[in-house]
């Protein structure tokens, strides 16, 4: 069985120095709103970009 993956679009990172706080906010929001990953161990994180949109990929233990 593979990792549990969630992808979130980062929308509040536009200002200088806001990328890391936006990533933290995204994982906190995900843990509050997604009961599947609320108590899972976060194994890895990746970033991707499509045009001007930035996405963060969270990989949780199965």
trRosetta pair geometry for C-beta under 8 A, 3 or more apart (Angstrom, degrees):
i j d omega theta_ij theta_ji phi_ij phi_ji
1 62 4.6 123 115 -157 111 160
2 5 8.0 -17 128 -22 112 103
2 62 6.6 141 98 -74 23 120
3 43 6.1 -109 -124 43 132 142
3 44 7.6 -27 -145 33 169 106
3 59 4.4 16 150 -169 151 93
3 60 6.2 145 -175 64 90 41
3 61 6.7 -64 -126 -112 81 20
3 62 6.1 -115 -108 -53 31 78
4 36 6.4 -165 -162 141 151 114
4 37 6.0 -166 112 -86 138 100
4 40 6.4 -23 44 172 136 174
4 59 7.4 139 71 -160 49 46
4 60 4.3 -27 65 65 103 102
4 61 7.4 6 18 78 97 26
4 62 6.2 138 -29 -105 86 48
5 57 6.3 -15 -163 -172 102 96
5 58 7.0 152 -154 79 49 55
5 59 5.7 -14 -99 -101 77 67
5 60 7.7 -169 -74 21 29 76
6 30 5.8 130 117 -149 155 137
6 34 6.6 -150 -101 8 151 178
6 37 6.3 -74 -22 -27 138 159
6 57 7.5 159 82 -156 43 49
6 58 4.7 -9 59 56 92 107
6 60 7.3 32 1 -7 102 112
7 55 5.5 7 -175 178 100 122
7 56 7.3 165 -152 82 54 43
7 57 5.2 -18 -101 -102 81 72
7 58 7.7 -168 -78 19 33 72
8 26 4.6 157 102 -164 149 120
8 29 7.8 129 -139 77 153 117
8 30 6.3 -107 -55 -66 142 120
8 55 6.8 155 78 -157 36 72
8 56 5.3 -16 62 59 90 91
8 58 7.2 28 2 -9 106 109
9 53 5.9 -42 -143 -172 112 110
9 54 7.2 114 -161 78 64 49
9 55 5.4 -45 -99 -99 55 77
10 13 4.8 22 147 -12 122 126
10 19 7.6 37 167 -139 157 65
10 22 4.8 79 -158 146 112 129
10 23 7.0 -27 -102 -74 132 61
10 26 6.2 -68 -95 -58 82 140
10 54 4.6 -36 53 93 111 102
10 55 6.8 -178 2 -103 82 21
10 56 5.7 75 -46 -18 108 104
11 22 7.7 -172 54 -151 41 125
12 18 6.3 -115 135 166 73 128
12 21 7.8 -74 111 105 111 97
12 22 4.8 179 77 -109 82 107
12 25 6.8 -12 57 64 134 154
13 18 4.8 174 -144 107 44 98
13 19 4.7 55 -154 -98 118 56
13 22 4.0 -85 -72 7 89 163
13 23 7.9 51 -89 -36 125 72
13 54 6.2 -57 54 64 142 145
14 18 6.7 -4 50 63 39 143
15 18 4.5 81 66 -19 82 134
17 20 7.9 -44 -178 30 54 97
17 21 7.8 40 140 4 70 114
18 21 5.6 -65 -154 52 55 109
18 22 5.5 59 149 -29 83 108
19 22 5.8 -61 -148 36 26 111
19 23 6.5 27 155 -20 64 105
20 23 5.6 -51 -147 33 34 113
20 24 6.5 34 155 -18 65 103
21 24 5.6 -53 -146 37 35 112
21 25 6.2 37 154 -21 66 106
22 25 5.6 -52 -146 37 31 114
22 26 6.4 36 153 -24 63 104
23 26 5.7 -52 -149 32 31 114
23 27 6.7 23 156 -12 64 103
23 45 7.2 67 -166 -176 125 149
23 56 5.7 148 -122 -103 85 157
24 27 6.2 -59 -151 38 31 104
24 28 6.3 28 154 -16 66 110
25 28 5.8 -58 -146 40 30 111
25 29 6.1 30 157 -19 66 108
26 29 5.9 -56 -146 38 27 110
26 30 6.2 29 155 -20 63 109
26 56 5.5 110 103 54 161 142
26 58 7.9 -168 126 -46 108 123
27 30 5.5 -52 -144 37 33 114
27 31 6.3 33 157 -19 65 105
27 42 6.8 4 -147 -94 132 154
27 58 6.4 138 -105 -99 90 139
28 31 5.9 -55 -148 36 29 110
28 32 6.5 26 154 -16 63 108
29 32 5.8 -60 -150 38 31 109
29 33 6.0 0 164 2 68 118
30 33 6.4 -73 -136 49 24 93
30 34 5.3 -19 -177 18 69 121
30 37 6.3 -18 147 81 103 135
30 58 6.5 152 111 18 172 162
31 34 7.1 -54 -100 51 17 84
31 37 6.5 -98 -102 108 59 92
31 38 5.3 103 -167 -126 68 56
32 38 7.6 90 -86 -114 15 100
34 37 4.9 22 106 33 116 99
34 38 6.6 -174 91 -49 59 77
35 38 5.2 -26 -139 -11 40 125
36 40 7.4 -3 137 -18 60 132
37 40 4.7 -71 -148 33 58 122
37 58 7.3 73 -165 118 159 132
37 60 4.8 -161 -132 -43 105 168
40 60 4.0 59 121 178 135 125
40 61 5.3 -164 -171 51 96 80
41 60 6.6 140 75 -158 44 73
41 61 4.4 36 54 -4 96 123
42 45 7.1 17 169 -54 115 95
42 58 6.2 -61 -136 -165 103 102
42 59 7.4 99 -166 74 61 53
42 60 5.8 -47 -102 -99 48 74
43 59 4.8 -67 67 109 100 96
43 60 6.3 140 3 -132 91 18
43 61 5.6 119 -47 -59 115 69
44 58 8.0 153 86 -161 53 39
44 59 4.1 4 57 51 90 126
45 56 6.4 -17 -167 -172 100 99
45 57 6.8 148 -161 78 48 60
45 58 6.0 -12 -107 -105 77 58
45 59 7.1 -146 -68 19 34 84
46 56 7.4 153 80 -160 43 52
46 57 4.3 -10 59 55 93 113
46 59 7.5 51 -3 -20 98 110
47 54 6.5 -16 -167 -171 104 96
47 55 7.0 147 -159 80 54 52
47 56 5.8 -27 -101 -102 69 64
47 57 7.4 -158 -74 14 20 83
48 54 7.6 159 84 -156 41 52
48 55 4.9 -16 63 62 88 103
48 57 6.6 48 -4 -24 107 113
49 52 7.9 -31 -170 -145 102 10
49 53 6.8 154 -157 84 59 51
49 54 5.3 -23 -102 -102 81 66
49 55 7.3 -179 -83 18 31 77
50 53 5.0 -13 65 64 83 105
50 55 7.0 30 3 -10 99 116
